[in-house]
Each structure stands twice: as structure tokens, then as C-alpha cells.
Amino acid sequence: MIGVMTHARSTFLASLLVFTAGCGARNPLDDGGSTGGSTGPTTITTGSTTTTTITATTTTTTVPEATPLAGHWVQQTIGGCINGEEWLSFSPPNGFVHTLVDRNFCGPHSVAAHFGDFSATPSTVELKWPIPDGAEGRFFTFTVRDAPFWSPPPPSYPGYVSGDRWLNVASYRRSGDALVWHRNDRRESATESGIYATSLSIDVALDASPDPSGVSAPCTMNVTIAASVVPPGGKPSSGTESFAFSCTATAVDSKVFAVIIPDGFELWGGTQWYDLLKSKGVYDTYDSLLASLFESGFKPVLSYDPNDTSALFHDSPEAWYFEMLSPPPDHAD
């Protein structure tokens, strides 16, 4: 993502980038998407360029060859010294590469490719990949959009070729006729220090389906959030909270962009969600890690495409990855 960056996202990417050094890593998808083999890192140094690759043994999965995830997706983070790119590369049926490109403003640059695997359904995807002292895993509900929203553009460097699609990793998908949209988001990091894991399961229920025309209309939104945190060496915590909002569904751009916004909330920014959680006693009831997950994992302002109301999603920088027709770079100048 580019531009404004949340502190949580900055800390997360900074912790990932600490594993990289120097410049350069080749993406295996451009050699047929081969995965498997040793789980340890391989480092090759030529002059001032350091290439780090980590390979995971793959598991057998069944993924449609036509999955919309196939190809390369990138998210950029900029802030302070940080200028980093996180690439997700999918090669069906189960080939996956997680690539970090570090162009930070305060030190040496690097590219590190971590070879893992993935499995997917039409609305969810699970990713697994190794890191130098452990492994990472993610599971999230997604949607792929053909129309841009208000998120920043993809990074632009020599050799970069962007596509026309956007991957949203904070989506709520509707199934059947029920006016309920569901989202899962799980993250796990296993290192020598232990396992750190978070989980979110969120249901959003509306009293009426959003008008495909995008015409403004009053609505009622009920939200149930189940959250859990497992800190390394600490005590696991979990909780479930429910919220009810009077809201308005309205078009911002009648062709591509509409929002469901609770009464009294701002479209962008604002402290209303934090204030609501505080007034509800969330910060007094739960430990700081779990309370922060309730705050960062959801905002009651949800976007949708008036032409396709099967999905709701958060239109925030950390939720978007951009399609790239070019693979991750083999060096970072």
C-alpha cells in the first residue's frame, strides 16, 4: 500500500522485513511454479547482491485452475524509513510464493522469496510459507474486483506492469438468500519464541439487501465479532461482542463504489469505533492484545459494488493487493 499507513501494518511489515538482507531473489513461478524440497534458507552472494530463498514442502490440494487468485498481487507500505512491498504469487493448483521487497529509506535493500503452498475455495484462501526461524500462515475471506475504488495505486518501478484487478483480503461474502455476510481472518506466526496467532470470525447482517442502483436508503446493521489471540508464552484469550447500528447505504460513485455507514460515523478516519468499544467496556473486559484486535480487525463502514452485492469489504489500504502482470523483481535498487 502507498500513502497513509497504520501503525499496526507498519510494525507487521517491519517485523517481516527484518529477515531479509541485501538485494535480489528470483520468483519460482517464472520457472514453472516449482515448489518443494528443503525447508532451510539458501543464500547466494554475488558482489553486493544477496539472494535469499526459503522453500517449503508442499501439500496436495485441489484448487480450480481458473481461480481468480492465479498470478501476482502486491501491496506496498511506505512510512518513516519503510518502503516495502509484499507480493503474493499463486500458481494453481497449489504453488504459492510470498515475496518481500525491501527498498527502505534507511538501510540496504533486499528481496526475499519464501516458497510455500495454498488452498482455496471461491471465497477463502489459506496460505502457508516458511521463514528463517519458523513458519507463517494466513487464512482470509477475499474478493477480486475489476473496478478500482479509492485505494492507492500499485507501485511503479522500471519493469513493473500492473493489471486491471484488485484483490481485497478483508471481505465479507454472502451465501444463499440470507442477508448475512461472513468473514474469517486468521494469522499464525510460529518461531523459536513460540506461536503468535489471531483469529476473527465476523457476521454482518442487514435488514435489506443494498440497492444495486446505489440509491441512498436507511438500513439496520447487526454485527457479531468473535476474536481470539494466542500470544507466545502467554495466556490465550477470546471473546465475542455484538453491535447494532442504524445506517445508510449510499453510492459514492454509482458505477463502482457504495458504502454502508452507521449514523454518526465518518466515511474516512474518525475515532467513533474506538469510542464505541471503550464505552462498551471492551478495553476493561479483555487484555490489551484482544481489545486491540477488536479495534483493528473491524470498522463498521463497509463498501460494496452496486453491481455485485454478494460481497462487502473494507476499503482501506491494508485490505488491497493489486494485480501485477510482471513477477516480483530479482533485485531492489
Residue frames as qw, qx, qy, qz and C-alpha x, y, z in Angstrom:
[[0.000, 0.887, 0.462, 0.000, 0.00, 0.00, 0.00],
 [0.408, 0.308, 0.008, 0.860, 1.08, 3.55, -0.62],
 [0.202, -0.639, -0.102, -0.736, 0.48, 6.69, 1.36],
 [0.491, -0.538, 0.354, -0.586, -1.08, 6.68, 4.80],
 [0.615, 0.099, -0.778, 0.077, -0.07, 3.62, 6.78],
 [0.710, -0.634, -0.088, -0.293, -1.46, 2.31, 10.04],
 [0.213, -0.700, 0.645, -0.221, 0.95, 1.75, 12.92],
 [0.826, -0.123, 0.525, -0.163, -0.08, -1.91, 13.16],
 [0.850, 0.517, 0.082, 0.060, 0.65, -2.51, 9.49],
 [0.244, 0.843, -0.438, 0.197, 3.99, -0.70, 9.77],
 [0.470, -0.543, 0.661, -0.217, 5.05, -2.86, 12.70],
 [0.900, 0.124, 0.402, -0.114, 3.92, -6.06, 10.94],
 [0.748, 0.644, -0.078, 0.136, 5.81, -5.39, 7.72],
 [0.023, 0.818, -0.526, 0.232, 8.87, -4.15, 9.61],
 [0.673, -0.379, 0.613, -0.167, 8.96, -7.43, 11.54],
 [0.904, 0.330, 0.271, 0.029, 8.79, -9.39, 8.28],
 [0.520, 0.812, -0.203, 0.167, 11.46, -7.33, 6.57],
 [0.383, -0.766, 0.512, -0.074, 13.94, -7.98, 9.37],
 [0.861, -0.082, 0.493, 0.094, 14.52, -11.42, 7.87],
 [0.725, 0.640, 0.134, 0.217, 15.87, -10.03, 4.58],
 [0.453, -0.679, 0.263, 0.515, 19.36, -8.83, 3.75],
 [0.283, -0.263, 0.591, 0.708, 20.96, -7.24, 0.70],
 [0.516, 0.436, -0.132, -0.726, 19.23, -7.43, -2.71],
 [0.451, 0.341, -0.674, -0.476, 17.70, -9.97, -5.03],
 [0.465, -0.001, 0.865, -0.188, 15.52, -13.07, -5.12],
 [0.259, 0.082, -0.688, -0.673, 14.14, -14.79, -8.20],
 [0.674, 0.034, 0.332, -0.659, 10.46, -15.79, -8.25],
 [0.325, -0.114, 0.927, 0.149, 9.99, -19.54, -8.93],
 [0.581, 0.534, 0.511, -0.341, 6.65, -19.07, -10.69],
 [0.421, 0.771, -0.275, -0.391, 8.53, -17.90, -13.72],
 [0.131, 0.418, -0.886, -0.151, 10.23, -21.30, -13.93],
 [0.502, -0.123, -0.797, -0.312, 7.06, -23.33, -13.93],
 [0.598, -0.528, 0.055, -0.600, 5.92, -22.72, -10.37],
 [0.732, 0.024, -0.656, 0.186, 8.02, -25.47, -8.82],
 [0.430, -0.679, 0.332, -0.495, 7.82, -25.83, -5.05],
 [0.969, -0.227, -0.092, -0.030, 9.00, -28.35, -2.51],
 [0.669, 0.402, -0.409, 0.472, 12.33, -29.52, -1.15],
 [0.480, -0.074, -0.532, 0.693, 14.40, -28.21, 1.75],
 [0.260, -0.867, -0.419, -0.070, 12.80, -26.06, 4.43],
 [0.531, -0.565, -0.027, 0.631, 16.02, -24.19, 5.18],
 [0.252, 0.920, -0.026, -0.297, 17.17, -20.90, 3.65],
 [0.782, 0.173, 0.262, 0.538, 19.60, -20.80, 0.74],
 [0.043, -0.935, 0.033, 0.350, 21.78, -17.69, 0.41],
 [0.744, 0.298, 0.259, 0.539, 23.84, -16.84, -2.67],
 [0.156, -0.873, 0.007, 0.461, 26.06, -13.75, -2.65],
 [0.654, 0.390, 0.299, 0.575, 27.38, -12.15, -5.83],
 [0.209, 0.448, -0.025, 0.869, 29.14, -8.84, -5.28],
 [0.141, -0.092, 0.432, -0.886, 26.80, -6.65, -3.19],
 [0.668, -0.105, -0.272, -0.685, 23.67, -8.65, -4.03],
 [0.167, -0.123, 0.925, -0.318, 22.30, -11.22, -1.58],
 [0.615, -0.088, -0.484, -0.616, 19.58, -13.59, -2.70],
 [0.247, -0.123, 0.836, -0.474, 17.62, -15.41, -0.01],
 [0.645, -0.069, -0.476, -0.594, 15.10, -18.12, -0.83],
 [0.339, -0.156, 0.812, -0.449, 13.22, -20.41, 1.52],
 [0.519, 0.028, -0.668, -0.533, 11.33, -23.45, 0.29],
 [0.585, -0.146, 0.581, -0.546, 8.54, -25.41, 1.95],
 [0.075, 0.058, 0.974, 0.206, 7.45, -28.96, 1.22],
 [0.446, -0.055, -0.219, -0.866, 4.05, -28.67, -0.45],
 [0.419, 0.148, 0.822, -0.355, 0.85, -30.46, 0.41],
 [0.058, 0.249, 0.802, 0.540, -1.67, -31.82, -2.07],
 [0.259, 0.441, 0.413, -0.754, -4.65, -29.54, -2.56],
 [0.324, 0.489, 0.724, 0.364, -7.45, -29.20, -5.07],
 [0.025, 0.616, 0.106, -0.780, -7.74, -25.70, -6.48],
 [0.626, 0.679, 0.384, -0.014, -9.59, -24.80, -9.68],
 [0.594, 0.076, 0.277, 0.752, -7.18, -23.83, -12.44],
 [0.100, 0.658, 0.355, 0.657, -9.44, -20.86, -13.11],
 [0.428, -0.674, -0.425, 0.427, -9.17, -19.45, -9.58],
 [0.193, 0.940, 0.101, 0.263, -9.15, -15.63, -9.76],
 [0.532, -0.790, 0.231, 0.197, -6.13, -15.65, -7.45],
 [0.852, 0.138, 0.254, 0.436, -3.80, -17.04, -10.14],
 [0.417, 0.739, 0.004, 0.529, -0.90, -14.67, -10.83],
 [0.476, -0.002, -0.369, 0.798, 0.88, -11.97, -8.84],
 [0.257, -0.869, -0.337, -0.255, -0.53, -9.46, -6.33],
 [0.502, 0.142, -0.332, 0.786, 1.34, -6.71, -4.49],
 [0.323, -0.899, -0.287, -0.067, 0.78, -4.37, -1.57],
 [0.484, 0.419, -0.255, 0.724, 3.17, -1.53, -0.78],
 [0.500, -0.778, -0.318, 0.208, 3.86, 0.05, 2.59],
 [0.417, 0.488, -0.124, 0.757, 5.53, 3.46, 2.94],
 [0.437, -0.858, -0.122, -0.240, 6.18, 5.34, 6.16],
 [0.551, -0.751, 0.331, 0.148, 9.21, 6.60, 8.07],
 [0.154, -0.554, 0.744, 0.341, 12.16, 4.51, 6.89],
 [0.573, 0.143, 0.807, -0.021, 9.88, 1.82, 5.45],
 [0.542, 0.478, -0.296, -0.625, 9.35, 1.32, 1.73],
 [0.292, -0.166, 0.942, 0.018, 8.36, -2.30, 1.37],
 [0.648, 0.147, -0.380, -0.644, 6.32, -4.50, -0.95],
 [0.510, -0.086, 0.826, -0.224, 4.58, -7.72, -0.04],
 [0.485, 0.271, -0.581, -0.594, 3.91, -9.96, -3.04],
 [0.681, 0.023, 0.671, -0.291, 1.50, -12.92, -3.09],
 [0.361, 0.417, -0.645, -0.529, 2.07, -15.18, -6.10],
 [0.746, 0.053, 0.562, -0.352, -0.29, -18.04, -6.90],
 [0.323, 0.368, -0.750, -0.446, 0.38, -20.86, -9.36],
 [0.845, -0.049, 0.242, -0.474, -2.53, -23.37, -9.33],
 [0.568, -0.538, -0.556, -0.281, -3.11, -25.98, -8.27],
 [0.655, -0.706, -0.237, 0.124, -1.21, -25.21, -5.06],
 [0.645, 0.139, -0.100, 0.745, 2.00, -23.28, -5.79],
 [0.194, -0.958, -0.189, -0.095, 2.47, -20.15, -3.69],
 [0.612, 0.133, -0.207, 0.751, 5.36, -17.74, -3.11],
 [0.270, -0.928, -0.228, 0.121, 5.48, -14.99, -0.52],
 [0.622, 0.314, -0.006, 0.717, 7.99, -12.31, -1.57],
 [0.279, -0.879, -0.181, 0.341, 9.20, -9.29, 0.40],
 [0.540, 0.531, 0.076, 0.649, 10.84, -6.44, -1.48],
 [0.442, -0.754, -0.217, 0.435, 12.62, -4.00, 0.86],
 [0.444, 0.573, 0.104, 0.681, 13.50, -0.60, -0.59],
 [0.426, -0.792, -0.348, 0.266, 13.69, 1.09, 2.81],
 [0.224, 0.916, -0.032, 0.332, 14.98, 4.63, 3.07],
 [0.387, -0.829, 0.358, -0.185, 17.39, 3.96, 5.95],
 [0.581, -0.429, 0.686, 0.084, 19.44, 0.91, 5.00],
 [0.042, -0.246, 0.841, 0.480, 20.34, -1.74, 2.44],
 [0.712, 0.189, -0.095, -0.670, 17.70, -3.10, 0.07],
 [0.215, -0.180, 0.960, 0.006, 16.72, -6.73, -0.40],
 [0.734, 0.052, -0.302, -0.607, 14.34, -9.23, -1.96],
 [0.193, -0.209, 0.931, -0.228, 13.41, -12.48, -0.20],
 [0.673, 0.003, -0.447, -0.590, 11.17, -15.20, -1.64],
 [0.381, -0.182, 0.814, -0.400, 9.53, -17.75, 0.65],
 [0.443, 0.065, -0.731, -0.515, 8.17, -20.79, -1.17],
 [0.385, -0.003, 0.736, -0.556, 5.01, -22.28, 0.34],
 [0.041, -0.271, -0.883, -0.382, 1.62, -23.57, -0.74],
 [0.361, 0.058, 0.202, -0.909, -2.02, -22.53, -0.77],
 [0.043, 0.366, 0.918, 0.147, -5.51, -23.96, -0.96],
 [0.193, 0.105, 0.017, -0.975, -8.62, -22.01, -1.91],
 [0.273, 0.555, 0.781, -0.087, -12.37, -22.02, -2.27],
 [0.245, 0.665, 0.410, 0.574, -14.27, -19.43, -4.32],
 [0.220, -0.894, -0.115, -0.372, -14.32, -17.12, -1.29],
 [0.596, -0.756, 0.271, 0.020, -11.47, -18.13, 1.06],
 [0.710, 0.522, -0.416, 0.222, -7.77, -18.90, 0.79],
 [0.755, -0.625, 0.154, 0.121, -5.23, -20.44, 3.14],
 [0.503, 0.742, -0.382, 0.224, -1.53, -19.62, 2.73],
 [0.815, -0.532, 0.150, 0.173, 1.47, -21.28, 4.35],
 [0.617, 0.667, -0.271, 0.318, 5.13, -20.41, 3.94],
 [0.783, -0.344, -0.235, 0.461, 8.37, -20.80, 5.92],
 [0.033, 0.957, -0.197, 0.212, 10.53, -18.04, 7.36],
 [0.412, 0.561, -0.656, 0.292, 14.14, -18.39, 8.54],
 [0.010, -0.222, 0.826, -0.518, 13.25, -19.41, 12.10],
 [0.385, 0.240, 0.742, -0.493, 9.75, -20.79, 11.67],
 [0.120, 0.354, 0.791, 0.484, 6.63, -20.51, 9.53],
 [0.259, 0.190, 0.150, -0.935, 3.80, -18.12, 8.71],
 [0.074, 0.364, 0.900, 0.229, 0.20, -18.87, 7.89],
 [0.270, 0.182, 0.112, -0.939, -2.87, -16.88, 6.87],
 [0.094, 0.427, 0.880, 0.185, -6.50, -17.69, 6.15],
 [0.130, 0.367, 0.188, -0.902, -8.87, -14.99, 4.93],
 [0.457, 0.639, 0.614, -0.067, -12.06, -14.28, 3.03],
 [0.225, -0.312, 0.356, 0.851, -11.37, -12.49, -0.24],
 [0.560, 0.706, 0.415, -0.128, -12.96, -10.95, -3.28],
 [0.441, -0.080, 0.425, 0.787, -11.40, -9.92, -6.59],
 [0.271, 0.801, 0.315, -0.431, -12.69, -6.68, -8.10],
 [0.592, 0.384, 0.412, 0.576, -12.36, -5.47, -11.68],
 [0.065, 0.867, 0.190, 0.456, -13.07, -1.85, -10.76],
 [0.403, 0.186, -0.443, 0.779, -10.84, 0.48, -8.73],
 [0.368, -0.812, -0.450, 0.052, -12.02, 2.01, -5.51],
 [0.037, -0.973, 0.106, -0.202, -10.31, 4.73, -3.53],
 [0.823, -0.444, 0.177, 0.307, -7.20, 2.80, -2.60],
 [0.089, -0.778, 0.435, 0.444, -3.70, 3.96, -3.62],
 [0.763, 0.535, -0.293, -0.214, -2.27, 2.76, -6.96],
 [0.961, -0.116, 0.030, 0.248, 0.19, -0.13, -7.25],
 [0.430, -0.674, 0.304, 0.519, 3.93, 0.62, -7.04],
 [0.668, 0.744, 0.031, 0.019, 5.61, 1.84, -10.20],
 [0.430, -0.645, 0.515, 0.365, 9.22, 0.90, -10.91],
 [0.369, 0.534, -0.610, -0.454, 11.07, 0.04, -14.14],
 [0.231, 0.117, -0.957, -0.131, 9.84, -3.33, -15.38],
 [0.245, 0.260, 0.771, -0.526, 6.64, -3.26, -13.31],
 [0.284, -0.144, -0.585, -0.746, 3.47, -3.93, -15.31],
 [0.334, 0.087, 0.648, -0.679, 0.19, -3.64, -13.42],
 [0.014, 0.326, 0.895, 0.304, -3.05, -5.42, -14.26],
 [0.289, -0.363, -0.257, -0.848, -6.67, -4.32, -14.02],
 [0.688, -0.468, -0.517, -0.201, -7.82, -6.21, -10.93],
 [0.146, -0.569, 0.493, -0.642, -7.73, -5.65, -7.19],
 [0.616, -0.192, -0.758, 0.094, -7.63, -8.35, -4.50],
 [0.377, -0.606, 0.219, -0.665, -9.40, -7.46, -1.25],
 [0.495, 0.061, -0.829, 0.254, -8.36, -9.59, 1.74],
 [0.081, 0.140, 0.638, -0.753, -10.89, -8.12, 4.22],
 [0.408, -0.082, -0.492, -0.764, -14.12, -9.20, 2.53],
 [0.470, 0.095, 0.692, -0.540, -17.50, -10.45, 3.70],
 [0.221, 0.057, -0.788, -0.571, -19.19, -12.97, 1.44],
 [0.649, 0.059, 0.296, -0.699, -22.89, -13.72, 1.24],
 [0.069, 0.059, -0.963, -0.252, -24.14, -17.23, 0.58],
 [0.023, -0.490, -0.872, -0.005, -27.72, -18.06, -0.31],
 [0.078, -0.717, -0.417, -0.553, -30.64, -15.73, 0.23],
 [0.527, -0.694, -0.361, 0.333, -29.90, -14.84, 3.85],
 [0.177, 0.914, -0.044, 0.362, -28.91, -11.20, 4.36],
 [0.673, -0.680, 0.244, 0.160, -25.76, -12.21, 6.22],
 [0.595, 0.695, -0.357, 0.189, -22.20, -11.63, 5.01],
 [0.854, -0.495, 0.087, 0.131, -19.40, -13.58, 6.70],
 [0.394, 0.779, -0.437, 0.218, -15.66, -13.02, 7.05],
 [0.893, -0.389, -0.004, 0.227, -12.83, -15.09, 8.50],
 [0.343, 0.809, -0.380, 0.290, -9.31, -13.85, 9.15],
 [0.863, -0.480, 0.091, 0.125, -6.68, -15.98, 10.85],
 [0.387, 0.774, -0.450, 0.220, -2.95, -15.37, 11.17],
 [0.886, -0.444, 0.086, 0.104, -0.28, -17.54, 12.73],
 [0.362, 0.766, -0.486, 0.216, 3.44, -16.99, 13.18],
 [0.929, -0.361, 0.017, 0.078, 5.50, -19.85, 14.63],
 [0.364, 0.751, -0.456, 0.309, 9.08, -19.03, 15.59],
 [0.561, 0.089, -0.691, 0.447, 11.65, -20.16, 18.14],
 [0.108, -0.187, 0.427, -0.878, 9.96, -17.77, 20.58],
 [0.306, 0.303, 0.803, -0.412, 6.65, -19.60, 20.29],
 [0.131, 0.471, 0.735, 0.470, 3.38, -19.21, 18.41],
 [0.145, 0.337, 0.233, -0.901, 1.54, -15.95, 17.96],
 [0.039, 0.336, 0.836, 0.433, -1.93, -16.41, 16.48],
 [0.287, 0.245, 0.265, -0.887, -5.01, -14.26, 15.98],
 [0.067, 0.326, 0.891, 0.309, -8.46, -15.17, 14.73],
 [0.316, 0.232, 0.162, -0.906, -11.52, -13.19, 13.66],
 [0.058, 0.363, 0.886, 0.284, -14.94, -14.54, 12.68],
 [0.141, 0.287, 0.182, -0.930, -17.38, -11.75, 11.79],
 [0.168, 0.522, 0.804, 0.230, -21.01, -11.79, 10.68],
 [0.106, 0.195, 0.007, -0.975, -22.68, -8.70, 9.23],
 [0.145, 0.503, 0.849, 0.069, -26.48, -8.86, 8.93],
 [0.103, 0.037, -0.128, -0.986, -28.57, -6.25, 7.13],
 [0.445, 0.370, 0.619, -0.532, -32.33, -5.77, 7.17],
 [0.684, 0.671, 0.197, -0.208, -32.36, -5.41, 3.38],
 [0.759, 0.109, 0.315, 0.559, -30.01, -6.10, 0.51],
 [0.149, -0.533, 0.125, 0.823, -28.17, -2.97, -0.70],
 [0.580, 0.716, 0.239, -0.307, -29.92, -1.35, -3.64],
 [0.739, 0.118, 0.398, 0.531, -28.00, -2.27, -6.83],
 [0.307, 0.829, 0.233, 0.405, -28.71, 1.23, -8.15],
 [0.487, 0.049, -0.314, 0.813, -26.78, 2.72, -5.25],
 [0.248, -0.678, -0.215, -0.657, -29.70, 4.96, -4.28],
 [0.016, 0.289, -0.643, 0.709, -29.36, 6.10, -0.66],
 [0.688, -0.397, -0.454, -0.403, -31.57, 4.16, 1.71],
 [0.435, -0.589, 0.502, -0.461, -31.77, 3.72, 5.51],
 [0.766, 0.087, -0.636, -0.032, -30.72, 0.36, 6.91],
 [0.673, -0.631, 0.306, -0.236, -30.08, -1.58, 10.07],
 [0.622, 0.458, -0.619, 0.141, -26.80, -3.44, 10.52],
 [0.793, -0.546, 0.212, -0.164, -26.12, -6.09, 13.18],
 [0.495, 0.608, -0.599, 0.167, -22.53, -7.22, 13.67],
 [0.872, -0.467, 0.139, -0.050, -21.17, -10.15, 15.69],
 [0.394, 0.709, -0.557, 0.179, -17.40, -10.41, 16.18],
 [0.922, -0.375, 0.065, 0.067, -15.68, -13.48, 17.67],
 [0.350, 0.798, -0.435, 0.228, -11.98, -12.82, 18.29],
 [0.894, -0.422, 0.041, 0.144, -9.10, -14.73, 19.85],
 [0.256, 0.825, -0.473, 0.173, -5.40, -14.19, 20.48],
 [0.942, -0.259, -0.043, 0.211, -2.68, -16.71, 21.38],
 [0.076, 0.922, -0.373, 0.078, 0.48, -14.82, 22.42],
 [0.710, 0.315, -0.584, 0.237, 3.85, -16.61, 22.51],
 [0.402, 0.048, -0.700, 0.589, 4.34, -17.98, 26.00],
 [0.247, -0.106, 0.297, -0.916, 1.23, -16.15, 27.22],
 [0.332, 0.291, 0.817, -0.371, -2.34, -16.98, 28.13],
 [0.036, 0.315, 0.696, 0.644, -4.80, -17.32, 25.22],
 [0.201, 0.381, 0.445, -0.785, -7.79, -15.01, 25.31],
 [0.005, 0.298, 0.753, 0.586, -11.04, -14.87, 23.37],
 [0.181, 0.417, 0.503, -0.735, -14.36, -13.08, 23.34],
 [0.144, 0.468, 0.717, 0.496, -17.49, -12.32, 21.35],
 [0.051, 0.422, 0.272, -0.863, -19.16, -8.93, 21.03],
 [0.245, 0.571, 0.715, 0.321, -22.32, -7.85, 19.20],
 [0.043, -0.330, -0.037, 0.942, -23.28, -4.42, 17.89],
 [0.303, 0.669, 0.671, 0.102, -26.38, -2.90, 16.30],
 [0.175, -0.278, 0.147, 0.933, -26.25, 0.17, 14.06],
 [0.452, 0.782, 0.368, -0.222, -28.73, 2.37, 12.29],
 [0.441, -0.287, 0.492, 0.693, -27.08, 3.05, 8.98],
 [0.519, 0.717, 0.025, -0.465, -27.37, 4.40, 5.46],
 [0.681, 0.066, 0.577, 0.447, -26.42, 2.61, 2.26],
 [0.278, 0.892, 0.059, -0.352, -25.39, 5.19, -0.28],
 [0.801, 0.417, 0.157, 0.399, -23.45, 5.47, -3.53],
 [0.333, -0.698, 0.189, 0.605, -20.20, 7.39, -3.66],
 [0.163, 0.380, -0.615, -0.672, -19.68, 6.51, -7.31],
 [0.781, 0.169, 0.224, -0.558, -22.82, 4.99, -8.82],
 [0.762, 0.441, -0.434, -0.192, -20.78, 2.73, -11.12],
 [0.667, 0.264, -0.644, 0.267, -18.19, 1.20, -8.81],
 [0.301, 0.095, -0.632, 0.708, -18.39, 2.37, -5.22],
 [0.511, -0.613, -0.239, -0.553, -21.03, 2.47, -2.50],
 [0.184, 0.243, -0.741, 0.599, -20.85, 2.35, 1.29],
 [0.586, -0.614, -0.504, -0.161, -22.85, 1.27, 4.29],
 [0.265, 0.335, -0.414, 0.804, -22.11, 3.77, 7.01],
 [0.344, -0.554, -0.704, 0.282, -23.57, 3.86, 10.54],
 [0.094, -0.911, -0.219, -0.336, -25.24, 7.04, 11.71],
 [0.437, -0.886, 0.152, 0.029, -22.71, 9.34, 13.34],
 [0.771, -0.243, 0.375, 0.453, -19.67, 7.68, 11.74],
 [0.169, 0.779, -0.329, -0.507, -17.28, 9.32, 9.29],
 [0.883, 0.451, -0.090, -0.088, -16.52, 7.77, 5.94],
 [0.695, 0.400, -0.385, 0.457, -12.77, 8.18, 6.47],
 [0.247, 0.313, -0.533, 0.746, -10.93, 8.33, 9.76],
 [0.561, -0.537, -0.043, -0.629, -12.57, 9.36, 12.99],
 [0.046, 0.282, -0.852, 0.438, -12.48, 7.78, 16.45],
 [0.691, -0.180, -0.004, -0.700, -16.10, 6.64, 16.60],
 [0.863, 0.005, -0.498, -0.084, -15.30, 2.91, 16.56],
 [0.437, 0.167, -0.636, 0.614, -12.69, 3.24, 19.31],
 [0.275, -0.234, 0.320, -0.876, -15.05, 5.40, 21.35],
 [0.805, -0.145, -0.221, -0.531, -17.83, 2.83, 20.96],
 [0.777, 0.041, -0.599, 0.187, -15.60, -0.05, 22.05],
 [0.215, 0.209, -0.560, 0.772, -14.42, 1.95, 25.03],
 [0.482, -0.216, 0.161, -0.834, -17.96, 2.85, 26.08],
 [0.872, -0.068, -0.350, -0.335, -18.97, -0.81, 25.76],
 [0.655, -0.619, 0.410, -0.137, -16.19, -1.80, 28.15],
 [0.921, 0.340, -0.167, 0.090, -14.14, -3.80, 25.66],
 [0.400, 0.619, -0.486, 0.470, -10.85, -2.37, 26.93],
 [0.420, -0.497, 0.533, -0.541, -11.82, -3.15, 30.54],
 [0.931, -0.037, 0.172, -0.319, -13.12, -6.66, 29.79],
 [0.944, 0.264, -0.007, 0.197, -10.27, -8.04, 27.69],
 [0.626, -0.445, 0.201, 0.608, -6.48, -7.89, 27.73],
 [0.079, 0.730, -0.193, -0.651, -4.80, -5.29, 25.55],
 [0.117, -0.200, 0.815, 0.531, -3.97, -7.68, 22.68],
 [0.154, 0.450, 0.873, 0.106, -7.53, -8.91, 22.31],
 [0.106, 0.804, 0.349, -0.470, -9.05, -5.45, 22.74],
 [0.012, -0.593, 0.420, 0.687, -6.71, -4.14, 20.02],
 [0.153, 0.063, 0.895, 0.413, -7.80, -6.96, 17.71],
 [0.174, 0.692, 0.680, -0.171, -11.45, -5.95, 18.14],
 [0.055, 0.822, 0.024, -0.566, -10.44, -2.39, 17.22],
 [0.020, -0.540, 0.597, 0.592, -8.12, -3.09, 14.28],
 [0.255, 0.057, 0.936, 0.238, -9.94, -6.10, 12.84],
 [0.123, 0.641, 0.731, 0.199, -13.19, -4.35, 12.02],
 [0.048, 0.189, 0.086, -0.977, -14.64, -0.94, 11.19],
 [0.386, 0.485, 0.727, -0.294, -18.42, -0.56, 10.77],
 [0.393, 0.693, -0.153, -0.584, -18.00, 1.36, 7.49],
 [0.623, 0.013, 0.748, 0.229, -18.30, -1.21, 4.68],
 [0.260, 0.486, -0.397, -0.734, -18.02, -0.80, 0.93],
 [0.643, 0.237, 0.728, 0.013, -19.69, -2.69, -1.88],
 [0.052, -0.083, 0.611, 0.785, -20.01, -2.73, -5.63],
 [0.542, 0.268, 0.249, -0.756, -23.55, -1.67, -6.62],
 [0.655, 0.338, -0.498, -0.457, -23.31, -4.15, -9.49],
 [0.696, 0.032, -0.713, 0.075, -22.49, -7.06, -7.19],
 [0.446, -0.617, 0.278, -0.586, -23.84, -7.08, -3.64],
 [0.932, -0.124, -0.340, 0.008, -22.64, -10.63, -2.92],
 [0.697, -0.055, -0.321, 0.639, -19.60, -9.14, -1.18],
 [0.207, -0.972, -0.009, -0.108, -18.98, -6.36, 1.31],
 [0.799, 0.084, -0.185, 0.567, -15.44, -5.27, 2.09],
 [0.366, -0.803, -0.051, 0.467, -13.25, -2.79, 3.90],
 [0.563, 0.732, 0.059, 0.379, -11.85, -0.14, 1.57],
 [0.423, -0.866, 0.237, 0.125, -8.64, 0.50, 3.49],
 [0.322, 0.748, -0.569, -0.111, -5.02, 0.46, 2.28],
 [0.242, -0.397, 0.878, -0.118, -4.08, -2.69, 4.19],
 [0.723, 0.225, 0.567, -0.324, -7.02, -4.59, 2.65],
 [0.692, 0.684, -0.014, -0.230, -5.92, -4.23, -1.00],
 [0.536, -0.316, 0.612, 0.488, -3.41, -6.07, -3.16],
 [0.469, 0.684, -0.139, -0.541, -3.02, -5.07, -6.80],
 [0.912, 0.255, 0.301, 0.109, -2.72, -7.40, -9.74],
 [0.076, -0.745, 0.503, 0.432, 0.68, -7.36, -11.40],
 [0.882, 0.454, -0.040, -0.122, 1.30, -8.82, -14.84],
 [0.449, 0.614, -0.582, 0.288, 5.05, -8.75, -14.15],
 [0.807, -0.303, -0.468, 0.195, 6.59, -11.03, -11.50],
 [0.497, -0.844, 0.035, 0.199, 8.34, -9.77, -8.34],
 [0.348, 0.852, -0.387, 0.055, 11.72, -8.18, -9.12],
 [0.917, -0.009, -0.259, 0.302, 15.01, -10.04, -8.78],
 [0.491, -0.023, -0.283, 0.824, 16.68, -7.01, -7.17],
 [0.150, -0.907, -0.391, 0.045, 15.73, -3.81, -5.37],
 [0.488, 0.435, -0.063, 0.755, 17.77, -0.77, -6.37]]
